């Protein structure tokens, strides 16, 4: 339902000389004359130059960017002469901003003219007023409040017989200006708990069958050549709501759908106003956006009751809806997948199918490498392992971490160091709809893997935190981690499930994972991982004093070290 927040009276503008001399009625003449318009804002009123106050009200005042476009017309409203622009005299703006003078020193009344038609506007308005009896205003894209205000159409006309003059070289008259448009302010409340990336692009699209988005105006009337289509509005997010503005032709049928896009997220809601908009008025449209419902499930086929879907069957990808139930097919793609059903009532439901097995397959790994004795790859600031395989883990024992939770490795990574396997735990929380992967860095005695006559194991590299980064002192040979003598190094899984990254604190707004059980409470940030070699299947300070390879989280030009699915 519309909520009126301000009633706008017709804008009365008096086209009078900016002095107090007595005027007399004059006949049209062909000689060039100075036309001076004294425009006065009604009270209360809004117009192109109004701004929203902190209390939610609007105040109107002239500013130095306001102009009037005028042209002489014949009796049938056809153009009798070219349009002329009257500039505002900024020095004449009254203290309260309600009155100002506009002037054009070289105005000639063309033959056959019977009236003067004028539009009050702003220099930022991109409408071509030279069109005369076919003025075209494209309102399909309105980026913000300023753009919406600049799309307002304010019209006035006066018969030439009503022009007055106190000087042979001057003309003046009186015109009642009026709006042809209305202004909508959308305040769309996001679902509770919605988190918005401050860098995400925000837009609102208004889609209706009878909304004009390209106006052809003749004599203040909407012409037959006017076009219908979407209004694309820029939006902002603050206080848990999306705000957007639109100028619309007054009196239109605004029944439409509002599609709100915030980054990759979208919300759809019906807009069915209960009344017709009145020209010159401002309306606030308040709605609460529907939440995107959904769930994460395993790869088996399944279904869920969804009574909010309506009577129409809907299908999208592997999802289908009918008779109050959403169903999904078995995922046999070997990869995670998602699909979303959108319903005519604005509700939606998204299903993601994901299991640890969906991550098995071929990947690459990009990192910064260091090399020591017995290395597999050479030192490089930016290095990509092109043949990495996610397969079965080497060990599947259930182990408790320092967070008190028990994890079981369900992935094994090959291709990082000869034939060794780096175990990992794909940790999926189906209720929270989150997934992460922890690479298992294990320095317990007896767990080594045979490599070229030695025993190899994976370990964490440790560094010291600074205000915005990390650095020395650091240690890239530590095999006595504390209790327990292992750690899962947790990597972020991106939304597309095709990138797995450990982000570098220096280039991203993150904290590095801490090895909380380690004896040094300051030099305990994990900045990468590597491989050490021991002559025996024992890993401590006496058997290990160097790394074979180390993979650091700051490869050149990247925001972290990462795996990418092929």
C-alpha positions as CSV (number, residue, x, y, z in Angstrom):
1,X,0.0,0.0,0.0
2,X,1.2,3.5,-0.8
3,X,2.2,5.7,2.1
4,X,1.9,9.3,1.2
5,X,4.7,11.2,2.8
6,X,4.2,14.6,1.2
7,X,1.4,16.4,-0.7
8,X,2.7,18.5,-3.5
9,X,0.6,21.5,-4.6
10,X,0.7,22.6,-8.2
11,X,3.8,24.7,-8.7
12,X,2.7,28.3,-9.3
13,X,5.2,30.3,-11.3
14,X,4.7,34.0,-12.0
15,X,6.4,35.1,-15.2
16,X,6.9,38.7,-14.1
17,X,9.6,41.2,-14.6
18,X,11.9,41.2,-11.5
19,X,10.8,44.7,-10.5
20,X,7.7,46.5,-9.2
21,X,6.8,48.6,-12.3
22,X,3.3,48.4,-13.6
23,X,2.8,46.1,-16.6
24,X,0.6,46.6,-19.6
25,X,-0.8,44.1,-22.1
26,X,1.1,44.1,-25.4
27,X,0.6,42.5,-28.8
28,X,3.2,40.0,-30.0
29,X,6.0,41.5,-31.9
30,X,8.7,40.0,-34.1
31,X,11.7,41.9,-32.6
32,X,14.0,40.2,-30.1
33,X,13.1,40.9,-26.5
34,X,14.3,40.0,-23.1
35,X,12.0,37.4,-21.4
36,X,12.3,37.4,-17.6
37,X,10.5,34.7,-15.6
38,X,10.0,35.1,-11.9
39,X,9.2,31.6,-10.7
40,X,7.7,31.0,-7.2
41,X,7.5,27.7,-5.5
42,X,4.2,26.8,-3.8
43,X,4.2,25.9,-0.1
44,X,4.4,23.1,0.6
45,X,6.0,21.9,-2.7
46,X,8.6,19.7,-4.2
47,X,10.4,19.9,-7.5
48,X,13.7,19.0,-9.1
49,X,15.9,20.6,-6.5
50,X,14.3,19.2,-3.4
51,X,16.2,17.0,-1.0
52,X,15.2,14.6,1.7
53,X,15.7,15.9,5.2
54,X,16.9,13.8,8.1
55,X,13.3,13.6,9.5
56,X,12.0,12.0,6.3
57,X,10.4,15.2,5.0
58,X,11.3,17.0,1.8
59,X,12.2,20.6,1.3
60,X,12.2,22.5,-2.0
61,X,14.3,25.4,-3.0
62,X,15.7,26.8,-6.2
63,X,19.4,26.4,-6.9
64,X,21.8,27.7,-9.5
65,X,21.4,24.6,-11.7
66,X,17.7,25.2,-12.4
67,X,16.6,26.3,-15.9
68,X,13.4,26.8,-17.9
69,X,13.1,25.5,-21.4
70,X,10.4,27.3,-23.4
71,X,9.2,27.4,-27.0
72,X,6.4,29.2,-28.9
73,X,3.6,27.0,-30.2
74,X,0.7,27.3,-32.6
75,X,-2.9,26.8,-31.6
76,X,-2.6,23.0,-32.3
77,X,0.5,22.8,-30.0
78,X,2.8,22.3,-33.0
79,X,6.1,24.2,-32.8
80,X,6.2,27.7,-34.1
81,X,9.8,28.4,-33.3
82,X,12.9,26.9,-31.7
83,X,13.2,26.2,-28.0
84,X,15.0,28.6,-25.8
85,X,16.7,28.1,-22.4
86,X,16.2,30.7,-19.7
87,X,19.0,30.7,-17.2
88,X,18.4,31.3,-13.5
89,X,19.9,34.5,-12.0
90,X,21.4,33.0,-8.9
91,X,21.6,36.3,-7.2
92,X,17.8,36.6,-7.2
93,X,17.1,33.4,-5.3
94,X,15.2,34.4,-2.2
95,X,16.4,33.6,1.3
96,X,13.9,30.8,1.7
97,X,14.7,29.5,-1.8
98,X,11.0,29.8,-2.9
99,X,11.5,32.5,-5.6
100,X,14.0,33.2,-8.4
101,X,14.3,34.9,-11.7
102,X,15.1,33.3,-15.1
103,X,16.1,35.3,-18.1
104,X,16.7,35.0,-21.8
105,X,17.8,38.2,-23.5
106,X,17.1,37.3,-27.1
107,X,13.6,36.0,-27.6
108,X,11.6,36.6,-30.8
109,X,7.9,35.7,-31.2
110,X,7.6,33.7,-34.4
111,X,4.8,34.2,-36.9
112,X,1.7,32.1,-36.2
113,X,2.5,31.6,-32.5
114,X,-0.4,31.7,-30.1
115,X,1.1,30.4,-26.9
116,X,4.3,29.9,-24.9
117,X,5.0,26.4,-23.6
118,X,7.6,26.0,-20.8
119,X,9.2,23.2,-18.8
120,X,10.9,23.7,-15.5
121,X,14.0,21.5,-15.2
122,X,17.6,21.2,-14.2
123,X,20.9,21.3,-16.1
124,X,21.5,17.7,-15.2
125,X,18.4,16.6,-17.0
126,X,19.4,14.8,-20.2
127,X,16.0,15.3,-21.9
128,X,16.3,17.0,-25.3
129,X,13.8,19.9,-25.1
130,X,14.7,21.0,-28.6
131,X,12.1,18.4,-29.8
132,X,9.4,21.0,-29.2
133,X,6.1,19.1,-29.8
134,X,7.9,15.7,-29.5
135,X,10.1,15.9,-26.4
136,X,11.6,12.6,-25.6
137,X,12.5,11.7,-22.0
138,X,14.1,8.3,-21.4
139,X,13.4,7.3,-17.7
140,X,14.3,3.6,-18.1
141,X,17.4,4.0,-16.0
142,X,17.4,6.0,-12.7
143,X,20.5,5.6,-10.7
144,X,19.5,7.5,-7.5
145,X,17.3,10.2,-6.0
146,X,19.0,12.9,-8.0
147,X,18.4,11.0,-11.3
148,X,14.7,10.5,-10.4
149,X,14.3,14.1,-9.6
150,X,15.9,15.1,-12.9
151,X,13.3,12.9,-14.7
152,X,10.4,14.8,-13.2
153,X,8.3,16.6,-15.9
154,X,7.0,20.1,-14.8
155,X,4.9,21.8,-17.4
156,X,3.3,25.2,-18.0
157,X,1.8,27.2,-20.8
158,X,0.4,30.8,-21.4
159,X,-1.4,32.4,-24.3
160,X,0.5,35.2,-26.0
161,X,-2.3,37.6,-25.4
162,X,-1.5,37.3,-21.7
163,X,2.1,38.4,-22.1
164,X,2.8,41.8,-20.5
165,X,5.5,44.4,-20.7
166,X,6.7,47.6,-19.0
167,X,9.4,48.0,-21.6
168,X,9.3,47.8,-25.4
169,X,12.3,45.4,-25.2
170,X,10.9,43.1,-22.4
171,X,8.2,40.5,-22.0
172,X,6.6,38.9,-19.0
173,X,3.5,36.8,-18.2
174,X,2.1,34.5,-15.6
175,X,2.1,30.7,-15.9
176,X,0.7,28.0,-13.5
177,X,3.3,25.2,-13.6
178,X,2.2,21.6,-12.8
179,X,3.8,18.2,-12.5
180,X,3.1,15.5,-15.0
181,X,5.0,12.9,-13.0
182,X,5.0,11.4,-9.5
183,X,7.9,10.2,-7.4
184,X,8.2,6.8,-5.8
185,X,10.5,6.0,-2.9
186,X,11.0,2.3,-2.4
187,X,11.9,1.1,1.1
188,X,12.3,-2.7,0.8
189,X,13.2,-4.5,4.0
190,X,15.6,-7.4,3.7
191,X,14.8,-10.7,5.4
192,X,16.0,-10.9,8.9
193,X,19.6,-12.0,9.2
194,X,20.6,-11.0,5.7
195,X,24.3,-10.1,5.3
196,X,25.2,-7.8,2.5
197,X,28.6,-7.4,1.0
198,X,29.3,-3.6,1.1
199,X,30.9,-3.9,-2.4
200,X,28.0,-5.7,-4.0
201,X,26.1,-3.9,-6.7
202,X,22.5,-3.1,-5.7
203,X,19.6,-2.6,-8.2
204,X,15.8,-2.7,-8.3
205,X,14.0,-3.5,-11.5
206,X,10.3,-2.5,-11.9
207,X,8.6,-4.7,-14.5
208,X,5.0,-4.1,-15.5
209,X,3.0,-4.4,-18.7
210,X,1.7,-0.8,-18.7
211,X,4.6,1.3,-17.4
212,X,6.1,3.8,-19.7
213,X,9.9,4.0,-19.7
214,X,10.4,6.3,-22.7
215,X,8.2,9.3,-22.8
216,X,7.2,11.3,-25.9
217,X,5.6,14.5,-24.7
218,X,3.7,17.1,-26.7
219,X,2.2,20.1,-25.0
220,X,2.6,18.4,-21.7
221,X,0.6,15.4,-22.9
222,X,2.0,11.8,-23.1
223,X,2.2,11.0,-26.8
224,X,1.2,7.9,-28.7
225,X,4.9,7.1,-29.6
226,X,5.7,6.6,-25.9
227,X,7.2,3.2,-25.1
228,X,6.6,0.8,-22.3
229,X,9.2,-1.3,-20.5
230,X,11.2,-1.9,-17.4
231,X,12.5,0.8,-15.0
232,X,16.0,-0.1,-13.8
233,X,16.8,1.7,-10.6
234,X,20.0,2.0,-8.6
235,X,19.7,1.1,-5.0
236,X,21.5,1.4,-1.7
237,X,21.4,-0.7,1.4
238,X,21.3,0.7,4.9
239,X,19.6,-0.3,8.1
240,X,18.5,-3.6,6.7
241,X,16.6,-2.1,3.8
242,X,17.1,-1.4,0.1
243,X,16.2,2.2,-1.0
244,X,15.5,3.2,-4.5
245,X,13.7,6.1,-6.3
246,X,11.7,6.4,-9.5
247,X,9.9,9.1,-11.4
248,X,6.9,7.7,-13.1
249,X,4.2,9.2,-15.4
250,X,1.3,10.1,-13.0
251,X,-1.8,8.0,-13.2
252,X,-0.2,5.0,-14.8
253,X,-1.1,1.4,-14.0
254,X,1.9,0.5,-11.8
255,X,1.1,-3.2,-11.2
256,X,4.4,-4.8,-11.5
257,X,7.1,-7.1,-10.1
258,X,10.0,-5.7,-8.2
259,X,13.2,-7.6,-8.6
260,X,16.0,-6.7,-6.2
261,X,19.5,-7.8,-7.0
262,X,22.3,-7.5,-4.5
263,X,25.4,-9.1,-5.9
264,X,24.5,-12.6,-6.9
265,X,21.4,-12.7,-4.7
266,X,17.9,-11.7,-6.0
267,X,14.5,-11.2,-4.4
268,X,11.2,-10.9,-6.2
269,X,8.0,-9.3,-4.9
270,X,4.7,-8.2,-6.3
271,X,3.9,-4.5,-6.3
272,X,0.1,-3.9,-6.5
273,X,-0.7,-0.3,-5.5
274,X,-4.1,0.3,-4.1
275,X,-4.5,3.7,-5.6
276,X,-3.5,5.6,-8.7
277,X,-0.6,8.0,-8.3
278,X,-1.3,11.7,-8.4
279,X,0.9,14.1,-10.4
280,X,3.4,16.0,-8.2
281,X,3.0,13.7,-5.1
282,X,5.7,11.6,-3.5
283,X,4.9,8.1,-2.3
284,X,6.9,5.7,-0.1
285,X,6.4,2.1,-1.1
286,X,7.2,-0.1,1.9
287,X,7.5,-3.8,1.4
288,X,9.3,-6.7,3.2
289,X,11.3,-8.8,0.8
290,X,10.7,-12.6,0.9
291,X,13.5,-14.7,2.2
292,X,15.1,-17.2,-0.2
293,X,14.2,-20.5,1.4
294,X,16.1,-23.6,0.8
295,X,18.5,-26.3,2.0
296,X,21.7,-28.2,1.4
297,X,21.2,-31.9,0.9
298,X,23.2,-34.9,-0.1
299,X,23.4,-36.3,-3.6
300,X,20.5,-38.7,-3.3
301,X,17.1,-37.8,-4.7
302,X,14.6,-36.3,-2.3
303,X,11.7,-33.9,-1.7
304,X,10.4,-31.3,0.8
305,X,7.0,-29.9,1.5
306,X,6.6,-26.3,0.3
307,X,3.0,-25.0,0.8
308,X,4.0,-21.4,-0.3
309,X,4.5,-22.4,-4.0
310,X,1.0,-21.9,-5.2
311,X,-1.0,-23.9,-7.8
312,X,1.3,-23.7,-10.8
313,X,3.9,-26.4,-11.4
314,X,7.5,-25.1,-11.8
315,X,10.7,-26.8,-13.0
316,X,14.2,-25.4,-13.0
317,X,17.3,-27.7,-13.6
318,X,17.1,-30.7,-11.3
319,X,14.3,-29.1,-9.2
320,X,10.6,-29.4,-9.8
321,X,7.5,-28.3,-7.9
322,X,4.0,-29.6,-8.0
323,X,1.1,-30.0,-5.5
324,X,2.9,-28.3,-2.6
325,X,6.1,-30.3,-2.8
326,X,9.6,-29.6,-4.2
327,X,11.6,-32.6,-5.5
328,X,15.1,-33.0,-6.7
329,X,16.8,-35.8,-8.7
330,X,19.9,-37.7,-7.8
331,X,23.2,-35.8,-8.4
332,X,25.3,-37.9,-10.6
333,X,27.4,-35.1,-12.0
334,X,30.4,-35.7,-9.8
335,X,30.3,-32.0,-8.7
336,X,28.2,-30.0,-6.3
337,X,25.2,-28.3,-8.0
338,X,22.5,-25.7,-7.1
339,X,19.2,-24.7,-8.6
340,X,16.5,-22.2,-7.5
341,X,12.8,-22.2,-8.1
342,X,11.0,-18.8,-8.3
343,X,7.3,-18.7,-7.9
344,X,4.8,-16.1,-9.2
345,X,3.9,-15.0,-5.6
346,X,7.5,-13.9,-5.1
347,X,8.7,-16.8,-3.0
348,X,11.7,-18.9,-4.0
349,X,13.4,-22.1,-2.9
350,X,17.0,-23.1,-3.6
351,X,18.6,-26.5,-3.2
352,X,22.3,-27.3,-3.2
353,X,23.4,-30.9,-3.5
354,X,26.9,-31.5,-2.1
355,X,29.0,-34.3,-0.6
356,X,32.7,-34.9,-0.1
357,X,32.7,-37.2,-3.1
358,X,31.7,-34.3,-5.3
359,X,35.1,-32.7,-4.8
360,X,37.1,-35.7,-6.1
361,X,38.7,-35.2,-9.4
362,X,41.4,-33.1,-11.1
363,X,42.5,-29.8,-9.7
364,X,45.4,-27.4,-9.9
365,X,47.2,-25.7,-7.0
366,X,48.7,-22.2,-7.1
367,X,51.1,-21.1,-4.4
368,X,54.5,-19.6,-3.6
369,X,57.1,-22.3,-3.4
370,X,60.4,-22.7,-1.4
371,X,62.8,-25.6,-2.0
372,X,65.3,-27.4,0.1
373,X,67.2,-30.7,0.0
374,X,65.0,-33.4,-1.5
375,X,62.5,-31.0,-3.0
376,X,59.8,-32.0,-5.5
377,X,59.5,-28.5,-7.2
378,X,61.8,-25.5,-7.4
379,X,61.5,-22.2,-5.7
380,X,59.1,-19.8,-7.4
381,X,57.1,-16.6,-6.4
382,X,54.2,-18.0,-8.4
383,X,53.9,-21.7,-9.1
384,X,50.9,-23.8,-10.2
385,X,50.8,-27.6,-9.8
386,X,49.0,-28.6,-12.9
387,X,48.3,-32.3,-12.0
388,X,46.6,-32.5,-8.6
389,X,44.1,-35.2,-7.8
390,X,41.5,-35.2,-5.1
391,X,40.8,-38.9,-4.3
392,X,40.5,-41.3,-1.4
393,X,42.3,-40.4,1.9
394,X,45.2,-42.3,3.2
395,X,43.8,-42.6,6.7
396,X,40.1,-42.3,7.8
397,X,40.5,-42.4,11.6
398,X,38.3,-40.1,13.6
399,X,40.4,-37.5,15.5
400,X,39.5,-34.7,17.9
401,X,40.7,-31.2,17.2
402,X,41.5,-28.4,19.7
403,X,38.0,-27.0,19.0
404,X,36.6,-30.1,20.7
405,X,35.0,-31.4,17.6
406,X,35.9,-34.7,15.9
407,X,36.8,-34.8,12.3
408,X,37.3,-37.7,9.8
409,X,39.4,-37.2,6.7
410,X,37.4,-38.0,3.6
411,X,39.7,-36.6,0.8
412,X,43.3,-37.5,-0.2
413,X,45.3,-35.1,-2.3
414,X,48.1,-36.3,-4.6
415,X,50.5,-34.4,-6.8
416,X,52.1,-32.0,-4.3
417,X,55.1,-34.0,-3.3
418,X,56.1,-37.2,-5.2
419,X,53.6,-40.0,-4.5
420,X,52.6,-38.7,-1.0
421,X,49.0,-38.2,-0.1
422,X,47.8,-35.1,1.9
423,X,44.7,-36.1,3.8
424,X,41.9,-33.6,4.2
425,X,38.5,-33.3,5.8
426,X,35.6,-31.8,3.7
427,X,33.5,-30.4,6.5
428,X,29.9,-29.7,5.5
429,X,27.3,-28.2,7.8
430,X,24.0,-28.9,6.1
431,X,21.9,-26.9,8.6
432,X,24.1,-23.8,8.3
433,X,24.6,-24.3,4.6
434,X,28.4,-24.0,4.8
435,X,31.4,-26.0,3.6
436,X,35.1,-25.8,4.2
437,X,38.1,-28.1,3.7
438,X,40.8,-28.7,6.2
439,X,44.2,-30.1,5.0
440,X,45.6,-32.4,7.6
441,X,49.1,-31.5,8.8
442,X,50.2,-34.4,10.9
443,X,53.6,-34.5,12.6
444,X,53.0,-37.5,14.9
445,X,55.7,-40.1,15.0
446,X,55.0,-43.2,12.9
447,X,52.8,-41.5,10.2
448,X,55.5,-40.8,7.7
449,X,55.3,-41.7,4.0
450,X,58.2,-43.3,2.2
451,X,59.9,-41.0,-0.3
452,X,63.3,-41.8,-1.8
453,X,64.6,-43.7,1.2
454,X,63.3,-41.1,3.7
455,X,60.0,-40.5,5.6
456,X,57.9,-37.5,4.6
457,X,55.1,-35.7,6.4
458,X,53.2,-32.4,6.0
459,X,53.6,-29.6,8.6
460,X,52.3,-26.0,9.1
461,X,54.6,-23.0,8.6
462,X,54.3,-20.5,11.5
463,X,54.7,-16.7,11.5
464,X,54.0,-13.7,13.7
465,X,51.1,-11.3,13.4
466,X,51.4,-7.6,12.8
467,X,48.7,-5.0,12.6
468,X,47.9,-5.5,8.9
469,X,50.1,-8.5,7.9
470,X,52.4,-11.2,9.2
471,X,56.1,-11.9,9.2
472,X,59.2,-12.6,11.3
473,X,59.9,-14.3,13.5
474,X,58.7,-17.4,11.6
475,X,59.5,-21.1,11.6
476,X,59.2,-23.4,8.6
477,X,60.5,-26.6,10.2
478,X,58.3,-27.1,13.3
479,X,57.2,-30.7,13.9
480,X,56.4,-30.5,17.6
481,X,53.0,-28.7,17.4
482,X,51.7,-29.4,20.9
483,X,48.8,-31.4,22.0
484,X,47.5,-32.6,19.6
485,X,50.5,-33.0,17.4
486,X,48.4,-32.3,14.3
487,X,46.2,-29.5,12.8
488,X,43.7,-29.1,10.0
489,X,44.6,-26.0,8.0
490,X,41.2,-24.8,6.9
491,X,40.7,-23.4,3.4
492,X,37.6,-21.4,2.3
493,X,35.4,-23.0,-0.4
494,X,34.0,-20.3,-2.8
495,X,30.3,-20.3,-3.6
496,X,30.8,-21.9,-7.0
497,X,32.6,-24.8,-5.3
498,X,35.4,-24.6,-7.9
499,X,37.9,-22.6,-5.9
500,X,39.4,-23.5,-2.5
501,X,41.6,-20.8,-1.0
502,X,43.7,-20.0,2.1
503,X,43.6,-16.2,2.0
504,X,46.6,-14.1,2.7
505,X,46.0,-11.6,5.5
506,X,48.2,-9.0,3.7
507,X,45.9,-8.8,0.7
508,X,42.5,-9.8,2.2
509,X,40.5,-8.7,5.3
510,X,41.1,-11.9,7.1
511,X,43.0,-13.3,10.0
512,X,45.4,-16.2,9.5
513,X,44.5,-19.4,11.4
514,X,46.3,-19.8,14.7
515,X,47.9,-23.0,15.9
516,X,46.4,-22.5,19.4
517,X,48.0,-25.5,21.0
518,X,51.6,-24.3,20.1
519,X,54.0,-23.3,22.9
520,X,54.8,-19.9,21.4
521,X,51.6,-17.9,21.7
522,X,52.7,-15.1,19.4
523,X,54.6,-17.0,16.6
524,X,51.6,-19.3,15.9
525,X,49.9,-18.0,12.8
526,X,49.7,-20.5,9.9
527,X,51.1,-18.9,6.7
528,X,51.4,-22.0,4.6
529,X,52.3,-25.7,4.7
530,X,55.1,-27.8,3.6
531,X,56.9,-31.2,3.6
532,X,59.8,-32.3,5.9
533,X,61.9,-35.4,5.5
534,X,63.3,-37.6,8.3
535,X,65.7,-40.5,8.2
536,X,63.4,-42.3,10.6
537,X,59.7,-42.4,11.1
538,X,60.0,-39.9,13.9
539,X,59.4,-36.2,13.6
540,X,60.9,-33.9,16.2
541,X,63.6,-31.2,16.7
542,X,66.4,-33.8,16.6
543,X,65.3,-35.6,13.4
544,X,64.1,-32.5,11.4
545,X,65.9,-29.2,10.9
546,X,64.9,-28.2,7.3
547,X,62.0,-28.4,4.8
548,X,62.0,-30.1,1.5
549,X,59.3,-27.9,0.0
550,X,57.2,-25.2,1.5
551,X,54.0,-23.7,0.0
552,X,53.4,-20.1,1.3
553,X,50.1,-18.3,1.1
554,X,51.3,-15.2,-0.8
555,X,51.9,-16.2,-4.4
556,X,52.7,-13.1,-6.5
557,X,49.6,-11.2,-7.6
558,X,47.2,-13.5,-5.8
559,X,45.1,-13.0,-2.7
560,X,46.1,-16.4,-1.3
561,X,47.1,-19.9,-2.2
562,X,44.3,-21.9,-3.9
563,X,43.1,-25.0,-5.6
564,X,41.1,-24.7,-8.8
565,X,38.9,-27.4,-10.2
566,X,39.8,-28.4,-13.8
